[in-house]
């Protein structure tokens, strides 16, 4: 398998923002999450792609037109339909350069909420472009929504910066109109981080307690691929649920 190139670093992301601003036809606010935001925060050296969030269809259209002018093109033309504005991610590429755009909702699981917007920090305000960086806790939360192994070093780095678990629990409680299965995915990814790096994550048991609150929404696949299952189930729950989780 061909190894993905880490082509974005602090300087190239700054250059990208400069070029983007010059191509905008109207004012635009973007929120940077993931590795791109971490590079600008000096929390990592480079990243595979840049993840951007906009909050409306109008903002997406402004951003999309500017990226086309920069030579980017949408990866899958079938994605570019009305449905894309609801919760799909739009992927644009230019050579090895990749931009992932989320329209308010992240991978169909949770919204970039008004609280996340408030926690984001202004990075740069140009002639037309305003770029904000998501908070470290929100970046960590979003990186824990998948099972990607490549995110493990980033999650560990963010954990070392300090995590406000109450923020994550509040988002769980307030964003439950379509279920909160994502809190289970967060817990699984924390288990993978512990297994891969042989560390103990302070606060992880509190995340499991939150999972227990929503146990009736537990995905059937919960913990199915997690090694050393016993060590990841708090002792007070082991007799109750451990056998149920074993397949």
trRosetta pair geometry for C-beta under 8 A, 3 or more apart (Angstrom, degrees):
i j d omega theta_ij theta_ji phi_ij phi_ji
4 48 5.2 14 140 -128 128 124
5 48 7.3 125 85 -128 42 72
5 96 5.2 4 53 177 129 145
6 9 7.8 71 141 -63 96 83
6 45 8.0 64 141 96 142 88
6 46 4.0 97 148 124 119 118
6 47 6.0 151 -151 79 94 4
6 48 5.6 -66 -104 -73 62 54
7 12 7.0 -97 145 116 70 167
7 46 7.4 134 33 -174 8 117
7 48 7.4 50 19 -147 76 36
7 96 5.3 128 -36 111 154 114
7 97 6.0 -108 97 -88 141 69
8 12 5.2 -137 -137 89 55 119
8 13 5.4 69 -176 -62 106 91
8 16 7.5 -20 -128 -18 110 144
8 35 7.3 118 78 116 120 111
8 36 6.3 -31 132 -100 149 84
8 39 6.6 -136 128 -15 95 169
8 46 6.2 146 80 -161 50 74
8 47 4.9 -31 72 62 107 84
8 48 7.5 0 23 84 102 10
8 49 7.0 94 3 -130 135 9
8 50 5.9 150 -104 -54 170 92
8 97 7.5 97 -60 -132 97 85
9 12 5.4 80 44 19 66 101
9 13 6.9 -131 94 -7 26 94
9 39 6.0 -167 -159 -155 39 134
9 45 6.1 -23 -128 160 106 65
9 46 4.4 -42 -83 -96 85 85
9 47 7.8 153 -84 14 42 69
10 13 6.2 -65 -150 36 22 108
10 14 6.4 22 155 -18 62 108
10 39 5.3 -159 -72 162 61 97
10 40 6.5 132 -126 -94 77 46
10 42 7.3 20 -86 -85 133 68
10 45 8.0 -70 -18 -157 94 46
11 14 5.7 -55 -150 35 31 112
11 15 6.4 30 152 -18 65 107
12 15 5.4 -49 -146 37 36 115
12 16 6.3 45 151 -25 64 101
13 16 5.4 -47 -147 32 34 116
13 17 6.6 35 153 -18 64 102
13 36 5.6 150 -123 -154 136 90
13 39 5.7 134 -7 95 150 133
13 40 6.1 -110 106 -63 145 97
13 50 6.6 145 -120 -96 99 125
14 17 5.9 -55 -153 35 31 110
14 18 6.6 34 150 -21 64 105
14 40 7.8 134 -63 -107 80 98
15 18 5.6 -52 -151 33 34 114
15 19 6.4 28 154 -15 66 106
16 19 5.9 -59 -148 40 30 107
16 20 6.1 33 154 -23 66 109
16 50 6.8 -161 116 -39 164 163
17 20 5.5 -51 -142 35 31 115
17 21 6.4 37 157 -24 63 103
17 124 6.4 80 153 71 150 147
17 126 7.3 165 152 -27 97 140
17 129 6.6 -176 -172 121 85 152
17 131 5.8 -44 -134 -39 132 156
18 21 6.0 -55 -155 29 27 112
18 22 6.9 22 152 -16 61 107
18 126 7.5 165 -115 -108 50 152
19 22 5.9 -58 -155 34 35 111
19 23 6.6 21 154 -12 67 111
19 70 5.9 97 137 -116 120 120
20 23 6.0 -70 -153 40 32 104
20 24 6.8 46 153 -44 67 98
20 63 8.0 0 -165 -141 118 76
20 66 5.7 73 -158 143 71 132
20 67 7.4 -3 -119 -77 96 69
20 70 6.8 -31 -89 -54 63 147
20 129 6.0 83 107 -86 101 154
21 24 6.0 -43 -154 4 33 117
21 126 4.1 -41 -127 106 151 153
21 127 5.9 114 170 41 114 89
21 128 5.7 152 -159 52 75 85
21 129 4.0 -104 -98 7 88 124
23 65 8.0 -167 146 116 101 73
23 66 4.0 126 108 -153 106 85
23 67 7.8 140 103 -51 145 25
23 69 4.3 175 -155 82 128 135
23 70 5.8 -110 -23 -50 167 91
24 27 7.4 71 147 -100 137 17
24 28 5.4 -132 -136 4 138 122
24 62 6.3 33 -149 171 91 102
24 66 4.9 -13 -83 -89 57 139
24 128 4.2 -161 86 105 136 141
24 129 6.0 167 -22 -58 151 89
25 62 6.5 -137 53 -140 87 83
25 65 6.3 -22 3 101 123 138
25 66 7.2 -150 -5 -68 77 90
26 62 5.1 -91 57 -121 103 129
26 128 6.8 150 127 -162 21 125
27 128 5.0 -138 -102 -159 50 74
27 129 7.9 -174 -154 -69 55 27
27 130 7.5 27 -177 -6 94 101
28 54 7.6 -47 -167 -116 99 120
28 59 5.9 124 -140 -149 85 86
28 62 4.9 -168 -85 116 118 134
28 63 6.0 136 -157 -67 147 81
28 66 7.6 -98 -8 -8 162 149
28 128 6.2 44 17 143 82 91
28 129 5.6 -16 68 -110 94 64
28 130 7.1 -166 97 30 48 72
29 54 7.5 130 86 -130 65 77
29 55 7.5 -4 85 11 108 111
29 59 6.8 -54 53 -131 70 138
29 130 4.5 -19 -109 70 76 110
29 131 8.0 178 -156 -76 53 28
29 132 7.1 17 -174 -2 95 109
30 52 5.0 -32 -168 -159 121 112
30 53 7.0 135 -168 65 67 48
30 54 6.0 -46 -110 -78 70 81
30 59 7.8 165 -79 170 67 121
30 63 6.8 103 -82 -99 117 133
30 129 7.1 -16 11 -161 107 95
30 130 7.3 164 25 85 61 58
30 131 5.5 -12 67 -112 96 69
30 132 7.3 -175 93 30 48 71
31 52 7.0 129 68 -163 49 59
31 53 4.2 -27 66 62 104 102
31 54 7.6 170 19 -77 83 33
31 55 7.9 69 -3 -45 118 92
31 112 6.3 158 72 180 153 151
31 116 7.8 75 -175 133 159 105
31 117 7.1 -99 -80 -110 144 69
31 120 5.6 -81 -133 -116 109 160
31 132 5.1 -27 -110 74 70 99
31 133 7.6 135 -162 -113 65 11
31 134 5.8 73 170 -59 105 87
32 36 5.1 -104 -169 103 116 112
32 37 4.2 156 121 -72 98 91
32 40 6.9 55 102 20 154 141
32 50 7.1 -52 -137 -170 103 93
32 51 7.0 112 -161 81 59 67
32 52 6.2 -33 -99 -103 60 66
32 53 7.8 -161 -71 19 16 81
32 123 7.1 -8 25 0 128 150
32 131 6.2 27 -21 -174 115 99
32 132 7.0 -176 17 88 77 44
32 133 5.2 -31 65 -107 103 62
32 134 6.7 -134 87 -3 50 84
33 36 7.6 56 71 53 31 96
33 37 5.6 -25 -130 -7 14 136
33 51 4.8 -60 72 103 84 119
33 52 7.7 161 21 -99 80 17
33 53 6.1 51 -10 -17 117 112
33 102 7.9 -12 31 26 134 133
33 106 7.9 -41 72 -106 171 131
33 112 7.9 -127 -50 -104 138 125
33 134 4.6 27 -98 5 79 143
33 138 7.2 -91 -121 123 108 99
33 139 5.6 176 -158 -109 76 77
33 142 5.4 -10 177 71 137 163
34 37 6.2 111 58 19 43 97
34 38 7.1 -82 136 -3 36 102
34 47 7.1 116 137 -161 96 148
34 49 7.7 -12 125 85 147 82
34 50 7.6 152 80 -158 120 33
34 51 3.7 79 18 25 137 132
34 100 7.9 45 12 59 163 124
34 139 6.6 -173 -56 -148 23 96
34 142 6.9 -88 -62 105 75 126
34 143 6.8 132 -111 -77 67 95
34 154 8.0 -2 -161 -180 58 161
35 38 5.3 -57 -144 39 37 114
35 39 6.3 43 156 -26 70 99
35 44 6.2 -66 -149 71 83 144
35 46 7.8 12 169 134 123 35
35 47 2.8 145 135 -124 131 135
35 48 6.7 89 44 27 161 67
35 49 7.1 98 52 60 122 54
35 50 7.7 -108 77 -99 86 42
35 51 7.3 101 32 4 71 103
35 154 6.5 -92 -88 -101 81 145
36 39 5.8 -49 -152 28 31 111
36 40 6.8 22 154 -11 62 105
36 47 5.7 -120 -61 61 52 156
36 49 7.5 -62 -44 117 107 47
36 50 4.0 66 -73 -129 145 76
36 51 6.0 -170 17 31 115 65
36 52 7.8 -20 59 -60 156 71
37 40 5.9 -60 -152 40 34 107
37 41 6.2 25 152 -12 68 111
37 51 7.8 -55 -9 63 99 94
37 133 4.4 136 -147 -148 104 94
37 134 5.7 -33 -126 36 172 84
37 139 5.9 -142 82 -95 135 134
38 41 5.6 -62 -144 46 32 107
38 43 4.1 -86 -165 71 86 111
38 44 4.6 34 129 17 119 106
38 47 7.0 122 59 -67 104 129
38 139 6.7 142 -60 177 94 156
38 154 6.3 -104 -63 -143 170 108
38 157 7.4 81 -155 97 133 136
38 158 7.7 -84 -105 -69 120 99
39 42 7.6 32 179 -76 32 28
39 43 7.5 -87 -61 51 21 70
39 44 5.8 -59 -78 75 62 81
39 45 7.1 13 -120 145 89 12
39 46 6.6 50 -103 -106 125 23
39 47 5.6 -109 -39 -11 123 113
40 123 6.0 9 153 -141 145 143
40 133 6.0 -145 85 -89 127 136
41 133 6.3 147 -55 173 106 156
41 136 7.5 169 168 -79 169 94
43 136 7.7 145 -78 -114 160 107
43 154 7.9 77 128 -145 113 76
43 157 5.5 130 175 143 99 129
43 158 7.1 49 179 -77 147 68
43 161 6.9 -33 -118 -57 126 139
44 47 6.6 85 102 -63 129 90
44 153 7.9 105 -110 120 123 108
44 154 6.4 -35 -56 -105 146 87
44 157 6.5 140 -64 67 94 173
47 50 7.2 105 95 -75 128 55
48 98 6.9 -8 142 50 81 122
48 150 7.6 23 -18 150 137 151
49 97 7.9 120 -120 -175 69 47
49 98 3.9 -50 -112 88 113 102
49 99 6.6 180 -173 -87 96 23
49 100 5.7 67 137 -10 136 101
50 98 7.5 172 26 96 66 58
50 99 5.2 -18 67 -116 97 73
50 100 7.2 -175 89 29 46 71
51 100 4.8 -19 -109 71 70 108
51 102 7.1 20 -176 -7 93 109
52 63 7.1 -174 123 -164 146 152
52 99 6.5 -1 6 -175 116 98
52 100 7.1 164 25 85 67 54
52 101 5.1 -20 72 -110 99 70
52 102 7.1 -176 93 26 47 72
53 101 7.7 145 -95 -163 27 57
53 102 4.7 -25 -105 71 77 101
53 103 7.7 156 -156 -97 64 14
53 104 6.9 103 -173 -84 101 22
53 106 7.4 -43 -99 -75 123 94
53 112 4.8 90 176 -37 155 165
53 134 7.8 66 19 -59 131 120
54 59 3.9 -166 -177 113 124 120
54 60 5.1 175 76 -68 142 66
54 63 5.8 -146 -52 -9 147 144
54 101 6.7 -1 7 -169 103 104
54 102 7.7 168 27 84 59 52
54 103 6.0 -23 71 -116 86 62
54 104 7.4 -51 97 -44 49 64
55 59 6.1 56 47 27 63 150
55 103 7.7 108 -143 -168 8 59
55 104 5.2 74 -139 -83 50 94
55 112 7.1 -112 -94 81 84 116
55 117 7.5 23 -80 -89 138 131
56 59 4.8 96 58 9 81 99
56 60 7.0 -138 100 -6 45 87
56 103 7.4 -35 131 -163 3 97
56 104 7.3 59 -61 -46 38 117
57 60 5.5 -54 -149 35 34 115
57 61 6.4 37 153 -23 66 102
57 85 4.5 11 -96 -146 103 135
57 103 6.9 38 -81 -156 53 139
58 61 5.9 -53 -154 31 30 111
58 62 6.7 29 150 -17 63 104
59 62 5.6 -52 -150 35 36 113
59 63 6.3 33 154 -15 68 108
60 63 5.8 -61 -148 41 31 109
60 64 5.9 33 156 -24 68 110
60 85 6.6 -159 39 -116 158 87
60 90 7.5 103 -158 15 119 148
60 101 6.7 121 -132 153 93 135
60 103 5.2 -19 -68 -99 136 113
61 64 5.7 -52 -139 36 27 113
61 65 6.4 27 162 -18 62 106
62 65 6.3 -59 -152 34 24 108
62 66 6.6 20 153 -15 61 110
63 66 5.8 -62 -152 38 31 110
63 67 6.3 27 155 -18 68 109
63 101 6.6 153 115 -125 140 143
64 67 5.9 -58 -148 37 29 109
64 68 6.5 34 153 -22 64 103
64 74 8.0 4 -148 -63 109 108
64 90 7.5 -33 -96 127 111 156
64 92 7.8 170 -130 -62 72 144
64 101 7.6 -118 -75 35 82 174
65 68 5.7 -50 -151 30 32 115
65 69 6.8 34 150 -19 62 103
66 69 5.7 -54 -157 33 35 113
66 70 6.7 30 147 -16 65 106
67 70 5.4 -55 -149 38 39 112
67 72 4.1 -41 164 53 96 132
67 92 5.5 56 148 126 143 167
67 99 6.4 -125 -133 61 141 156
68 71 7.9 102 179 -28 30 9
68 72 6.4 -86 -82 68 32 75
68 73 7.0 66 -119 -93 74 59
70 94 7.0 -81 121 -60 89 160
71 94 4.8 84 111 -131 95 131
72 92 4.1 53 164 155 121 121
72 93 6.5 150 -149 72 82 16
72 94 4.5 -80 -91 -44 63 108
72 97 7.5 -94 -96 102 98 108
72 99 6.2 -17 -135 24 155 124
73 92 6.3 166 78 -152 19 86
73 93 6.7 -35 60 61 69 65
73 94 7.2 115 9 -80 71 71
74 77 6.2 114 94 -90 117 49
74 79 6.5 -149 174 63 124 110
74 80 5.4 57 137 -51 175 122
74 90 6.4 -55 -128 -174 105 99
74 91 7.2 100 -157 78 62 53
74 92 5.5 -50 -92 -96 45 79
75 79 7.5 33 67 16 79 138
75 91 4.3 -10 7 94 131 104
75 92 6.7 -148 -26 -98 80 25
75 93 5.6 70 -79 -3 93 109
76 79 4.5 83 88 -12 100 107
76 80 7.9 176 100 -13 62 80
76 91 7.2 54 10 52 90 103
77 80 5.8 -53 -164 24 48 112
78 81 7.1 -20 173 -20 49 115
79 84 5.3 88 162 -94 75 125
79 88 6.1 -161 -159 140 102 145
79 90 6.0 158 132 -115 131 74
79 91 7.7 72 45 27 169 78
80 84 6.0 -30 -118 -9 29 158
80 90 7.3 71 -86 -129 74 118
81 84 5.7 124 56 -12 54 98
82 85 6.1 -50 -173 19 49 111
82 86 8.0 50 140 -26 68 97
83 86 5.8 -47 -167 15 52 116
83 88 6.5 61 126 -12 84 129
84 88 4.6 -75 -133 60 59 125
84 90 5.9 62 -176 -73 125 106
84 103 7.2 98 142 5 69 139
85 103 5.5 -90 -152 123 48 168
86 103 7.4 85 55 86 11 123
86 105 7.1 -9 142 25 55 140
87 103 7.3 -123 -100 70 22 90
87 104 7.8 -73 -104 78 62 85
87 105 3.8 -42 -126 84 85 145
87 107 7.9 12 161 129 96 10
87 108 4.7 93 139 -96 130 64
88 103 7.5 24 59 27 56 107
88 108 7.6 17 -85 -58 46 96
89 100 5.5 -7 -179 -171 120 98
89 101 6.7 149 -164 73 66 45
89 102 5.4 -32 -107 -88 82 74
89 107 6.4 -7 -33 -83 120 63
90 100 7.4 149 76 -160 46 49
90 101 4.5 -20 62 62 97 103
90 102 8.0 -178 21 -74 73 28
90 103 7.5 52 -5 -26 110 100
91 98 6.5 -16 -168 -166 96 102
91 99 7.4 155 -156 82 48 50
91 100 5.5 -16 -103 -105 75 72
91 101 7.7 -169 -76 21 29 73
92 98 7.2 153 84 -155 48 53
92 99 4.7 -12 63 60 98 99
92 101 7.0 32 0 -8 106 111
93 96 7.8 -53 -164 -158 103 8
93 97 6.6 144 -159 82 59 56
93 98 5.1 -18 -102 -100 82 73
93 99 7.6 -171 -77 22 36 69
94 97 4.6 -16 66 65 86 111
102 105 6.6 -130 178 79 102 42
102 106 5.3 10 -160 -99 156 62
102 107 7.6 -55 -114 -32 125 56
102 112 7.1 118 110 -25 124 125
104 111 5.6 -17 158 -146 89 91
104 112 5.7 -134 -157 38 45 94
105 108 6.4 50 145 -91 122 28
105 109 7.6 151 179 44 91 43
105 110 7.2 176 -149 98 72 22
105 111 5.4 -48 -97 -98 66 63
105 112 7.5 -139 -80 0 19 76
106 109 6.0 -43 90 52 80 90
106 110 5.9 -11 49 65 101 69
106 111 7.4 149 6 -122 81 14
106 112 6.4 98 -36 -49 104 84
106 142 5.7 -91 -172 -131 161 105
106 145 6.7 153 128 4 116 171
107 145 5.9 152 54 130 138 139
107 146 7.3 -173 -92 -62 176 100
109 145 5.5 180 47 -150 160 130
109 181 7.6 -107 -137 72 98 85
109 182 4.2 97 -178 -76 125 134
109 185 7.6 -70 -132 36 153 147
110 113 7.6 -45 161 -37 98 101
110 145 7.7 -139 20 -100 105 135
110 171 6.7 58 -175 163 148 114
110 175 4.9 62 -140 142 101 155
110 182 5.7 -95 -29 33 111 164
111 175 6.2 -161 28 -125 89 128
112 116 5.0 -110 -170 83 66 143
112 117 6.9 92 144 -55 92 81
112 134 7.9 -97 -140 -101 113 122
113 116 4.8 105 53 4 69 98
113 117 7.1 -122 105 -3 43 87
113 171 6.5 -169 7 -125 144 96
113 174 7.2 73 -132 104 159 126
113 175 6.6 -117 -67 -68 130 121
114 117 5.3 -49 -148 34 37 118
114 118 6.3 39 153 -20 66 103
115 118 5.7 -52 -149 36 32 112
115 119 6.4 28 152 -17 64 107
115 167 7.8 179 145 -155 126 90
115 170 7.3 -128 167 114 171 122
115 171 7.0 -148 73 -85 137 88
115 174 7.7 89 -5 72 142 157
116 119 5.7 -56 -144 39 33 108
116 120 6.5 47 152 -37 64 97
116 134 6.5 -14 -179 -136 102 99
116 135 7.3 -135 -148 19 66 102
116 138 5.0 113 -134 -123 102 148
116 171 7.7 51 -53 -101 102 128
117 120 5.8 -45 -155 14 31 117
117 132 7.8 64 -152 98 61 159
119 134 7.4 36 98 -164 99 60
119 135 4.1 -49 145 -26 113 134
119 137 7.4 -65 166 55 152 107
119 138 6.1 142 90 -25 135 130
119 167 7.5 67 -89 -145 159 139
120 132 4.1 67 145 150 124 123
120 133 6.2 169 -162 79 85 35
120 134 5.2 -47 -103 -102 95 40
120 135 6.3 -114 -84 -31 41 73
120 138 7.6 -56 -72 46 78 153
121 132 6.3 160 77 -161 30 83
121 133 5.3 -19 60 58 87 91
121 135 7.1 101 -16 -83 92 67
122 125 6.5 -15 -171 -40 120 100
122 130 7.2 -54 -135 -172 96 97
122 131 7.9 102 -161 84 57 50
122 132 5.5 -49 -98 -104 42 83
123 131 4.8 -50 62 105 111 94
123 132 6.1 160 1 -121 87 24
123 133 4.9 86 -53 -23 119 100
124 129 7.5 15 106 109 98 99
124 130 7.6 -175 95 -148 54 41
124 131 4.8 14 53 49 89 108
125 129 7.6 -174 -149 98 39 55
125 130 4.9 1 -113 -111 80 81
125 131 7.7 -158 -74 26 41 64
126 129 4.5 18 47 55 113 89
126 130 7.5 -155 27 -71 66 41
126 131 7.9 37 -4 -3 100 99
134 138 4.4 -111 173 90 111 121
134 139 5.1 140 96 -58 115 82
134 142 7.4 16 131 3 165 139
135 138 4.6 88 58 10 84 103
135 139 7.0 -147 93 -7 42 86
135 167 7.8 -84 95 175 144 166
136 139 5.6 -53 -146 35 32 112
136 140 6.3 34 154 -20 65 105
136 158 5.3 172 -177 -149 95 95
136 161 5.1 -104 -168 103 158 141
136 162 7.4 72 96 69 144 70
136 163 7.5 -120 120 -96 102 63
137 140 5.7 -53 -150 35 31 113
137 141 6.4 35 151 -21 64 104
137 158 7.9 151 -87 172 31 115
137 163 5.5 122 -111 -147 87 66
137 164 4.9 -44 -88 41 153 87
137 167 4.9 66 136 70 149 146
137 168 6.7 -130 174 -47 106 90
138 141 5.4 -48 -146 34 36 115
138 142 6.4 32 157 -16 66 105
138 167 7.5 -86 -62 142 74 134
139 142 5.9 -59 -149 39 30 107
139 143 6.2 27 155 -17 65 110
139 158 6.1 -152 92 -111 106 144
140 143 5.8 -60 -146 39 29 109
140 144 6.3 26 156 -20 64 110
140 155 6.1 99 -141 -134 84 72
140 158 4.2 -176 -79 128 106 146
140 159 7.0 116 -126 -60 140 65
140 163 5.9 -74 68 -112 168 115
141 144 5.9 -64 -153 35 28 110
141 145 7.4 44 149 -42 60 93
141 167 7.9 -113 -46 111 137 102
141 168 5.3 -180 -95 -109 118 101
141 171 6.9 49 -160 56 160 157
141 186 6.7 -24 -144 -112 65 128
142 145 5.9 -33 -162 -3 40 118
143 146 7.5 -69 -174 36 41 90
143 151 4.7 175 -174 -170 104 130
143 154 5.8 -130 -146 102 160 122
143 155 5.5 -163 112 -76 130 91
143 158 7.3 147 37 9 144 153
143 189 7.6 175 123 158 70 155
144 151 7.8 -169 -74 131 40 140
144 155 6.5 97 -72 -115 86 129
144 185 6.8 139 141 120 76 82
144 186 4.2 56 130 -128 129 70
144 189 4.2 -176 -150 67 75 144
144 190 6.7 11 -135 -45 128 79
145 182 5.7 -22 -124 -153 92 111
145 185 5.6 47 -151 112 43 135
145 186 7.0 -12 -79 -71 49 75
145 189 7.7 -16 1 -23 13 149
146 151 6.8 115 71 0 102 150
146 185 7.3 8 -69 173 15 127
146 189 7.3 75 77 -86 39 133
147 185 7.5 -103 -56 -157 80 95
147 188 6.8 -37 -99 119 97 122
147 189 6.4 -145 -107 -88 50 88
147 192 6.9 130 -153 -40 75 160
147 225 7.5 49 -155 71 148 139
148 151 4.6 82 86 -4 103 107
149 152 5.8 -25 -172 -12 50 117
149 192 7.4 -120 -106 166 65 133
149 196 7.4 149 -148 -97 88 150
150 153 7.8 -43 180 23 46 96
151 154 5.2 -63 -163 45 59 115
151 155 5.7 61 142 -28 86 104
151 189 7.4 -24 92 -161 125 128
152 155 5.7 -55 -145 34 31 111
152 156 6.4 31 157 -19 65 105
152 192 6.4 -108 -96 123 114 101
152 193 5.3 171 -144 -105 87 74
152 196 5.1 -16 -167 73 156 158
152 197 6.9 178 165 -36 115 109
153 156 5.7 -55 -148 36 33 112
153 157 6.4 34 153 -21 66 105
154 157 5.7 -55 -150 35 32 111
154 158 6.4 29 154 -16 66 106
155 158 5.8 -56 -148 39 32 110
155 159 6.3 36 152 -23 65 105
155 189 6.9 -164 -97 147 165 111
155 190 7.7 -148 165 -98 141 58
155 193 5.2 -103 99 -93 131 139
156 159 5.6 -52 -148 33 31 114
156 160 6.6 33 153 -21 63 103
156 193 6.0 172 -66 -162 86 116
156 197 5.7 116 -94 -61 142 167
156 199 7.2 110 -128 29 111 154
157 160 5.8 -54 -155 32 33 112
157 161 6.9 35 147 -21 63 103
158 161 5.5 -51 -155 29 39 115
158 163 6.9 68 137 -76 89 101
159 162 7.9 79 179 -52 33 11
159 163 5.8 -29 -122 -27 58 122
159 193 7.7 128 -21 156 148 154
159 201 6.3 -79 -147 -131 149 99
163 168 7.7 5 170 -19 108 126
163 203 6.4 -150 82 64 118 163
164 167 4.4 65 102 -5 106 112
164 168 7.5 158 100 -8 63 82
165 168 5.5 -54 -158 37 48 112
165 169 6.2 45 147 -19 75 104
165 203 4.6 -165 -56 -167 141 128
165 206 5.5 69 152 95 156 136
165 207 6.9 -116 -148 -63 119 83
166 169 5.5 -53 -144 39 36 111
166 170 6.1 39 155 -23 67 104
167 170 5.9 -55 -149 33 28 111
167 171 6.6 28 153 -17 62 104
168 171 5.8 -53 -151 35 32 110
168 172 6.5 37 149 -23 64 104
168 183 8.0 126 158 -119 100 92
168 186 7.1 152 -173 -171 133 164
168 207 7.3 -20 110 -106 139 98
168 210 8.0 -156 116 15 97 175
169 172 5.4 -51 -152 32 35 117
169 173 6.5 29 153 -15 67 105
169 206 7.6 -68 -63 148 130 106
169 210 5.4 -139 -117 -97 94 140
170 173 5.8 -56 -147 38 33 107
170 174 6.0 15 160 -7 68 114
171 174 6.1 -66 -137 47 27 100
171 175 5.5 -5 174 8 69 119
172 175 6.8 -68 -125 50 15 87
172 176 7.1 45 163 -64 53 101
172 180 5.2 74 -164 -155 82 135
172 182 7.9 -149 -110 77 84 92
172 183 4.9 48 -121 -75 128 130
172 210 5.8 69 88 176 168 131
172 214 7.6 -126 171 -21 116 144
173 176 6.6 -40 -166 -22 25 123
175 180 7.1 118 93 -100 75 91
176 179 6.6 -8 -161 -147 66 6
176 180 4.8 -33 -111 -47 91 107
176 214 7.8 -144 -126 -109 127 134
179 217 5.3 168 -155 -153 98 136
180 183 5.1 14 154 -1 100 113
180 214 5.0 -78 71 -143 119 168
180 217 6.0 93 54 92 72 156
181 184 5.6 -47 -172 29 58 115
181 185 6.9 57 136 -18 75 100
181 217 5.6 -126 -73 149 73 105
181 218 7.7 124 -124 -133 81 18
181 219 5.4 78 -156 -49 119 100
182 185 5.1 -50 -152 35 50 115
182 186 6.4 58 148 -25 72 96
183 186 5.4 -43 -151 29 38 118
183 187 6.8 40 150 -19 63 100
183 207 7.1 -167 -177 -171 91 86
183 210 5.6 -108 -178 120 141 112
183 211 5.6 -170 122 -85 106 71
183 214 6.4 96 54 46 136 141
184 187 5.7 -50 -152 33 35 111
184 188 6.5 36 150 -19 65 103
184 211 5.5 99 -91 -128 70 114
184 214 7.9 -119 -44 90 97 113
184 217 7.8 -154 -24 107 126 86
184 218 5.9 128 -92 -133 148 65
184 219 5.8 -177 94 12 152 98
184 222 5.2 -70 -176 -113 132 112
185 188 5.6 -51 -148 35 35 113
185 189 6.4 33 155 -18 66 104
185 219 7.9 48 -56 4 83 141
186 189 6.0 -59 -152 36 29 107
186 190 6.6 30 152 -19 64 106
186 207 6.2 -123 113 -165 110 132
187 190 5.7 -55 -152 35 34 112
187 191 6.6 38 150 -21 65 103
187 204 7.4 110 -139 -167 75 83
187 207 5.0 172 -92 129 88 115
187 208 5.8 103 -134 -83 136 65
187 211 5.4 -22 -28 -51 153 140
188 191 5.5 -53 -155 32 35 115
188 192 6.6 36 149 -20 66 101
188 222 7.1 -142 -64 -152 119 62
188 223 6.3 -152 -102 -82 98 53
188 225 7.9 60 -167 60 124 88
188 226 6.0 -129 -143 -64 83 122
189 192 5.4 -47 -150 32 39 114
189 193 6.6 44 149 -22 65 99
190 193 5.5 -48 -150 31 36 114
190 194 6.6 37 151 -18 65 102
190 201 5.5 -108 -171 54 107 164
190 204 5.0 174 148 -123 140 108
190 207 6.3 106 14 61 159 159
191 194 5.8 -53 -151 36 33 111
191 195 6.3 30 153 -17 66 108
191 204 7.8 124 -68 -165 61 134
191 223 7.4 47 28 -119 171 85
191 226 4.8 2 124 -139 145 130
191 232 4.7 29 -121 -129 120 145
192 195 5.7 -56 -146 40 32 110
192 196 6.0 26 159 -18 67 111
192 226 7.0 -108 -64 -114 72 85
193 196 6.0 -59 -141 39 26 107
193 197 6.0 -13 173 15 64 116
193 199 7.2 -44 138 56 86 109
193 201 6.6 63 91 -55 121 133
194 197 6.8 -77 -134 54 18 85
194 198 7.5 56 174 -111 54 12
194 199 5.8 -116 -126 70 60 64
194 200 6.6 47 -131 -103 112 33
194 201 5.8 -100 -71 -9 104 101
194 204 7.2 10 -50 -86 134 167
194 232 7.4 158 65 -95 143 102
195 198 7.7 12 -173 -68 21 49
195 226 7.4 -176 -32 -161 146 75
195 227 5.6 112 -139 61 148 104
195 228 6.4 166 -106 34 109 119
200 204 7.8 -125 -179 15 61 131
201 204 4.1 88 86 -44 106 117
203 206 5.2 -49 -165 33 60 118
203 207 6.7 66 141 -25 76 95
204 207 5.5 -50 -158 28 41 114
204 208 6.9 41 146 -18 68 99
205 208 5.4 -47 -154 33 42 113
205 209 6.6 49 146 -24 66 98
205 234 5.2 89 -141 -82 106 122
206 209 5.3 -44 -151 29 38 117
206 210 6.8 41 148 -19 63 98
207 210 5.6 -51 -156 33 37 112
207 211 6.7 43 144 -21 65 100
208 211 5.2 -48 -152 33 40 117
208 212 6.4 45 148 -25 67 99
208 233 7.5 155 -152 -133 150 45
208 234 5.7 167 94 -15 149 112
208 237 7.4 -140 149 16 125 153
209 212 5.5 -48 -152 29 34 116
209 213 7.0 44 147 -26 61 96
209 234 7.8 21 -60 -2 79 156
210 213 5.6 -41 -157 21 39 117
210 214 7.2 7 154 8 64 103
211 214 6.4 -80 -157 54 34 89
211 215 6.9 72 143 -82 67 67
211 218 7.2 68 178 -96 97 97
212 215 5.4 2 -155 -55 41 110
212 237 6.8 -128 -94 -101 134 143
214 217 4.8 -34 163 37 98 114
214 218 7.5 143 115 -53 75 67
215 218 5.4 -9 -165 -31 51 116
218 222 5.0 -51 -179 -20 98 153
219 222 5.0 136 66 -48 78 85
221 224 4.7 -71 -168 2 68 133
221 225 7.9 7 173 -10 100 91
222 245 6.9 -77 101 -129 94 100
223 226 4.6 -58 -156 25 69 126
223 229 6.1 88 166 -129 121 104
223 232 7.1 175 -131 97 120 132
223 245 5.1 1 75 -170 137 123
224 247 6.1 24 -132 -7 89 142
226 229 5.8 104 97 -95 98 73
226 232 6.0 -65 151 41 138 163
228 231 4.8 -10 150 25 108 115
228 232 6.7 108 106 -16 81 99
229 232 6.0 -79 -159 42 37 105
229 233 6.6 22 157 -16 75 109
229 242 7.3 130 130 -153 112 87
229 245 6.4 178 -173 113 135 121
229 246 6.7 159 87 -87 165 80
230 233 6.3 -67 -149 35 32 102
230 238 7.1 41 -148 -129 78 123
230 242 6.7 34 -109 -143 71 131
233 237 5.7 -116 175 85 94 104
233 238 5.2 119 114 -93 117 75
233 241 6.8 -155 -153 83 134 101
233 242 5.4 166 87 -92 166 90
233 245 7.0 179 -76 32 138 154
234 237 5.1 68 70 17 87 103
234 238 7.3 -135 96 -39 41 82
235 238 5.5 -33 -146 -7 38 120
237 240 5.3 -73 -164 49 58 113
237 241 5.3 -16 163 28 98 113
237 242 7.6 132 120 -44 74 80
238 241 7.3 -94 -136 53 17 69
238 242 4.5 18 -164 -38 65 128
239 242 7.0 -3 -69 13 14 110
241 244 4.9 -63 -158 42 59 120
241 245 6.0 53 149 -24 87 104
242 245 6.0 -63 -154 35 31 106
242 246 6.7 31 153 -25 66 105
243 246 5.7 -52 -149 27 36 113
